Amino acid sequence: MTATSPAKTSAAHPLRTRRFQLLFTSRSLALLGDAVVPVALGLAVLEATGSTSALALLLGCAMVPRLLLLPVGGVAGDRVNVRTVALTTALVRSVTQIFVGVQLLGGAPALWSLAVAEVLGGVATAFAQPTFSPLVIGTVPEAGRQQANAAVAAASSAARLAGPPLAGALLLAGSGWAFIAVGFGYAVSAALLLPLQVAHVRPQPRTFLADLREGWVEVRSRDWYWTSLIAHAVWNGAAAVLATLGPAIALHELGGKKVWVAMSTVAGVGLLLGSLAAGRARLRNPVLAGNLALAGYAAPLALLAVPAPASLVIPVYGLALAGLGFLNPIWETTVQQVVPGPVLARVTSYDWLLSLAAMPLGYVLAPLAAGAWGPRAPLAAAAALVGVACLATAAVPGVRGFRIPQEDRAPAGVAAAVD
């Protein structure tokens, strides 16, 4: 970030405060559940139905409402007591996962009932995701937000590492019990938010459409923001290409399943190390630095397209994911410092929307392109797109000249309250 004063750099870490301890623990439990559910759902549904089409249907039932309702969730996050939104969505996710678990324990579940549960879970996630930044700015002073975001990013990376083996261990007790355990974790996550006091900036009352429009205007008015979102969306689409085609390259040309397992492991380690490094970074231009770090993802895509030896692909993939781990908390902190609190949830909802929408596109296009031209062509194309999109942000005036404003960005006349 920009240069900070000694008072800011010597401030106590947010994890030493009770308010952030509650938020951090709640968020960490939710992130762990998020990492367990996809693995557990895939194995449980295939075991119960033997149908990949059934699994695809359930994943779509969760993804579609999530994408459609993210802007609505952003409006809710700005309008309503943000703690209430986060707590309610955690409870909904708890109930849906326990319901899925009970269905699986009862034998072969009805597909429609699982689909309804996934739709409800997707709706809850759409409302939950835009609440994170308002929760951080409502519980952590500005001087500690970068450390707070880095701590949560590190917890997210640790969850990605722990999620698959934990899912496997829970599934040993039975598919249903895995989901019940996750549901209990979401319930505890909600309970931790109950005593949390969150400073909330009340926006001026408007119609729903006016709120949506205002959020979009805030996005469009910042060239550094919307151009970076395009680069981030391209990155996510490329990540979907690698996730689709990478396992086959590893299996057939780089040495087998152990190579893909090693790549997945170093990815988690890289994310964790990048997140930890971000907590200590002091950058003059955090937006440019983060986008340049993200451009490194072009390297493993290009190496897989060759393909290069596994001994080179594996560490380079870890370094590329360290760039993502570095970007995420830097980006979160920057947005929290620059975007006014009353519109923050709406602005971040558009961030989530673009990022998530790009991934299904990558999942669809990668196998089609691989079928037409072989897997190397889409991997090489993805590498070129990521490199160009991320590096090109340096040519945007708002990115190149970005600096964190020193003055308070809260609009005059808007009152803050503790919810």
SULJO-V68107 format. One line per field, one symbol per residue. ss: DSSP state (H for helix, E for strand, L for the rest). psi: psi as a letter, one per 20 degrees, with the letter a starting at -180 (. if undefined). burial: I if it has 9 or more other ideal C-beta (glycine too) atoms within 8 Angstrom, else O. A space follows every 50 residues. Layout:
ss=???
psi=???
burial=???
This chain:
ss=LLLLLHHHHLLLLHHHLHHHHHHHHHHHHHHHHHHHHHHHHHHHHHHHHL LHHHHHHHHHHHHHHHHHHHHHHHHHHHHLLHHHHHHHHHHHHHHHHHHH HHHHHLLLLLHHHHHHHHHHHHHHHHHHHLHHHHHHHHHLLHHHHHHHHH HHHHHHHHHHHHHHHHHHHHHHLLHHHHHHHHHHHHHHHHHHHHLLLLEE ELLLLLLHHHHHHHHHHHHHLLHHHHHHHHHHHHHHHHHHHHHHHHHHHH HHHLLLHHHHHHHHHHHHHHHHHHHHHHLLLLLLLHHHHHHHHHLLHHHH HHHHHHLLLHHHHHHHHHHHHHHHHHHHHHHHHHHHHHLLHHHHHHHHHH HHHHHHHHHHHHHHHHHHHHHHHLHHHHHHHHHHHHHHHHHHHHHLHHHH LLLLLLLLLLLLLLLEEEL
psi=arpqqhhghjqqqhiiqhghgggggghggghgghhgggggggggghhhhj phhgghgghhhhgghgghjghghggghhgrohgggggghhgghgghhhgg ggghhjboqphhhhggghghhhgghhhggiigghhgiiipqhhjhghghh ghhhhgghhhghgghgggghhhiqghhghggghhghghgghhigjppppp oprqprrghhggggghghghiohhghhhhgghggghghhhgghghghggg ghiijahhghggghghgggggghhghhhhiqoqhnhgggghhhhhiihgh ghhhhgqrqhhggghhgghghhgghggghgggggghhhpqgijghgghhh ggggghhhghghhghghghhhgjqhhghggghgggggggghhhhipghgh jpqpqhrpipqqjpqqro.
burial=IIOOOOOOOOIOOIIOIOIIIIIIIIIIIIIIIIIIIOIIIIIIIIOIIO OOOIIOIIIOIIIIIIIOIIIIIIIIIIOOOIIIIIIIIIIIIIIIIIII IIIIIOOOIOIOIIIIIIIIIIIIIIIIIIIIIIIIIIIIOOOIIIIIII IIIIIIIIIIIIIOOIIIOIIOOIIIIIIIIIIIIIIIIIOIIOOIOIII IOIOOOOOOOIIOIIIOIIOOIIIIIIIIIIIIIIIIIIIIIIIIIOOII IOOIOOOOIIOIIOIIIIIIIIIIIIIIIOIOIOIIIIIIIIIIIIIIII IIIIIOIOOIOIIIIIIIIIIIIIIIIIIIIIIIIIIIIIIIIIIIIIII IIIIIIIIIIIIIOIIIOIIOOOOIIIIIIIIIIIIIOIIIIIIOIOIII OIOIOOOOIIOOOIOIOOI
